Amino acid sequence: MSNFLIIQTAYIGDVVLATSVLEKLHHSYPGAKLDIVVRKGNESLFVDHPFIRNCFVWDKKKHKYRNLFALINELNNLSYDYIINLQRFFSSGFITFRTHGNTKIGFKKNPLSFLFNQSFDHVIGTEKNPVHEIERNHRLIAHITDNHVSKPRLYPSEKDFDRISGYTKSKYICIAPASVWFTKQFPADKWVELIERLKDRYNIFLIGGPADYEFAENIASRVKSTAVENLCGKLTLLQSAALMNRAVMNFVNDSAPLHFASAVNAPVTAIFCSTMPYFGFGPLSDNSKIVEISEKLDCRPCGIHGRNACPKGHFKCANDIKIEQLLFTENDINQ
């Protein structure tokens, strides 16, 4: 029986995709003890998780480095056969190096990878050769499992489904309208236009974190319909995943809620503005659709990550997407 430590202290979406590694390791080593390290705020993804032994939390916002050393001391109360670092940053490499483990695995791009036992290339996909993030991560464990990649998965509890049961009595759609990055965020005017086309057939729930409430409220107030409700900041992460799981359709940006949909195999329409699906963050649900501008823009992509503003000022990669591209039929839902 082996003990594994997985390190992923980046943002929510990255942690959700990291669950594909947990799934694969659990399938390959059913009796293994699996622990994970995440940044503070993401630990709620693993409440009542069926096979995670420990979820360790690093608070990066206050006393970052003091907390880092405290975390390492906590980890060193245990012993690991494998430490698998899914990040490419110094701090995660430092955790990997300083934590007791027999075999330490990570990406060559990590500045401390020379201290690992094994390191692997981190390849960003191209249009001709797309590579999904779960495939990149799987490269780290393929030699101790097999070549089959597992999908990410979240485990909302019965309590989570009970919490959202009041919203599920009629057909509904979830929309996660916000993104941390402006150029990844479908404009509010576009969301309003989409909701106007759907509000007579479905209840519509706007979902996201507390920071997304104001943006979502602006959208809801402009529609002026009792069919639309702003739930941003009112549900936990797993409750949001449970709500998405039972939705007729989920509309998302290239952001964390996209990966929530993948992790509960919920129907999803993913809108890509400035970024490209082939970077590796596209949807993985059985019923999924990618929407992007049909025109080739010489400025798209303007970077691997989102930006705070459109470098050209026109934001055509979002503004020129037609709402008709997002609409669906009952046949689409039942596929």
Residue pairs with C-beta under 8 A, 6 or more apart in sequence:
1 29
1 31
1 32
1 33
2 29
2 32
2 33
2 81
2 82
3 32
3 33
3 35
3 78
3 79
3 80
3 81
3 82
4 25
4 29
4 32
4 33
4 34
4 35
4 80
4 81
4 82
4 83
4 84
5 35
5 36
5 37
5 75
5 78
5 80
5 82
5 83
5 84
5 99
5 101
6 18
6 21
6 22
6 25
6 34
6 35
6 36
6 37
6 84
6 86
7 36
7 37
7 83
7 84
7 85
7 86
7 87
7 92
7 95
7 96
8 14
8 15
8 18
8 36
8 37
8 38
8 86
8 87
9 37
9 38
9 39
9 58
9 60
9 87
9 91
9 92
10 39
10 87
11 39
11 42
11 180
11 256
12 41
12 42
12 45
12 237
12 256
12 259
13 255
13 256
13 258
13 259
13 281
14 86
14 133
15 38
15 42
15 45
16 45
16 152
16 154
16 256
16 259
16 260
16 262
16 263
17 133
17 134
17 137
17 152
17 259
17 262
17 281
18 36
18 86
18 137
18 152
19 45
19 152
19 153
19 154
19 263
20 134
20 137
20 138
20 149
20 150
20 151
20 152
20 153
21 84
21 86
21 137
21 138
21 140
21 141
21 150
22 34
22 36
22 51
22 52
23 150
23 151
23 152
23 153
24 138
24 141
24 145
24 148
24 149
24 150
25 32
25 34
25 141
25 145
26 32
26 34
26 51
27 145
27 150
28 144
28 145
28 146
33 53
34 51
34 52
34 53
35 52
35 53
35 54
35 55
35 56
35 78
35 80
36 46
36 52
36 54
36 55
36 56
37 56
37 57
37 58
37 71
37 75
37 95
38 45
38 46
38 55
38 56
38 57
38 58
39 57
39 58
39 59
39 60
40 57
40 58
40 59
40 60
40 61
42 237
43 55
43 57
44 236
44 237
44 238
45 154
45 237
45 238
46 52
46 55
47 157
47 238
48 155
48 157
49 55
49 155
50 155
54 78
56 71
56 74
56 75
57 71
58 67
58 68
58 71
59 67
60 67
68 91
68 94
68 95
71 95
72 95
72 98
72 99
75 95
75 99
75 100
76 98
76 99
76 100
78 100
79 100
79 101
80 99
80 100
80 101
80 102
81 101
81 102
81 103
82 101
82 102
82 103
82 104
82 105
82 144
83 96
83 99
83 101
83 103
83 104
83 105
84 105
84 106
84 140
84 141
85 92
85 93
85 95
85 96
85 104
85 105
85 106
85 107
85 110
85 116
86 92
86 106
86 107
86 137
86 140
87 93
87 106
87 107
87 110
88 106
88 107
88 109
88 110
88 122
89 110
89 111
90 110
90 111
90 112
92 106
92 110
93 106
93 110
93 111
93 112
93 113
93 115
93 116
94 112
96 104
96 106
96 110
96 112
96 115
96 116
97 104
97 112
97 115
97 116
103 117
103 118
104 115
104 116
104 117
104 118
105 116
105 117
105 118
105 119
105 120
105 140
105 141
106 113
106 116
106 119
106 120
106 140
107 113
107 119
107 120
107 121
107 122
107 140
108 119
108 120
108 121
108 122
109 122
110 116
110 119
113 119
118 143
120 139
120 140
121 139
122 136
123 131
123 136
124 131
124 279
124 280
124 304
125 131
125 132
125 278
125 279
125 280
126 278
127 276
127 278
129 278
130 277
130 278
130 280
130 282
131 278
131 280
132 149
132 280
132 281
132 282
132 284
133 280
133 281
134 149
134 150
134 151
134 152
134 284
135 149
135 280
136 280
138 145
138 149
138 150
151 262
151 263
151 265
151 284
152 259
152 262
152 263
152 284
153 263
153 264
154 238
154 241
154 260
154 263
154 264
155 238
156 238
156 239
156 241
156 242
156 245
156 264
157 238
160 236
160 238
160 239
160 241
160 242
161 242
163 235
163 236
163 239
163 242
164 235
164 239
164 242
164 243
164 246
167 203
167 205
167 229
167 231
167 243
168 243
168 246
170 202
170 203
171 201
171 202
171 203
171 248
172 202
172 203
172 204
172 205
172 247
172 248
173 198
173 202
173 203
173 204
173 205
173 247
173 248
173 249
173 250
173 251
174 204
174 205
174 206
174 207
174 243
174 244
174 247
174 249
174 250
174 251
174 257
175 191
175 194
175 195
175 204
175 205
175 206
175 207
175 250
175 251
175 252
176 206
176 207
176 208
176 212
176 250
176 251
176 252
176 253
176 255
176 257
176 258
177 185
177 186
177 188
177 191
177 206
177 208
177 212
177 215
177 216
177 219
177 253
178 185
178 208
178 211
178 212
178 215
178 216
178 232
178 253
178 255
179 185
179 253
179 254
179 255
179 306
180 255
180 306
181 255
181 305
181 306
181 307
181 308
182 306
182 307
182 308
182 309
182 310
183 273
183 274
183 275
183 302
183 306
183 307
183 308
183 309
183 310
183 315
183 317
183 318
184 253
184 254
184 255
184 273
184 274
184 275
184 306
185 253
185 255
185 273
185 306
185 318
186 253
186 271
186 273
186 318
186 321
187 315
187 318
187 319
188 215
188 218
188 219
188 222
190 318
190 319
190 321
190 323
191 219
192 219
192 222
192 223
193 323
194 251
194 323
194 326
195 204
195 219
195 223
195 225
195 228
196 223
197 323
197 327
198 204
199 223
199 225
199 227
199 228
200 227
202 227
202 248
203 227
203 228
203 229
204 227
204 228
204 229
205 228
205 229
205 231
205 243
205 247
206 216
206 219
206 220
206 228
206 229
206 230
206 231
206 232
207 231
207 232
207 235
207 240
207 243
207 244
207 257
208 215
208 216
208 232
208 233
208 257
209 232
209 233
210 232
210 233
211 233
212 232
212 233
213 230
213 232
213 233
215 232
216 230
216 232
217 230
217 232
219 228
219 230
220 228
220 229
220 230
231 240
231 243
235 243
237 260
240 257
240 260
241 260
241 263
241 264
241 266
242 264
244 250
244 257
244 260
244 261
244 264
244 266
244 268
245 264
245 265
245 266
246 266
247 266
247 267
248 267
248 333
249 267
249 268
249 269
249 328
249 333
250 257
250 261
250 266
250 267
250 268
250 269
251 268
251 269
251 271
251 326
252 258
252 261
252 268
252 269
252 270
252 271
253 270
253 271
253 273
254 270
254 271
254 272
254 273
254 275
254 277
254 281
254 306
258 268
258 270
258 281
258 282
258 283
259 281
260 266
261 267
261 268
261 270
261 283
261 285
261 288
262 268
262 283
262 284
262 285
262 288
265 285
265 286
266 285
267 285
267 287
267 288
267 333
268 283
268 285
268 287
268 288
268 289
269 288
269 289
269 290
269 291
269 326
269 328
270 277
270 282
270 283
270 288
270 289
270 290
270 291
271 291
271 292
271 318
271 321
271 326
272 282
272 290
272 291
272 292
273 292
273 315
273 317
273 318
273 321
274 300
274 301
274 302
274 303
274 306
274 307
274 310
274 317
274 318
275 281
275 301
275 303
275 304
275 305
275 306
276 292
276 300
276 301
277 290
277 292
279 301
279 304
282 288
282 290
283 289
283 290
287 332
287 333
287 335
289 328
289 332
291 321
291 325
291 326
292 317
292 321
293 300
293 316
293 317
293 318
293 320
293 321
294 325
295 316
295 320
297 316
297 317
299 311
299 312
299 317
300 317
302 310
302 311
302 312
310 317
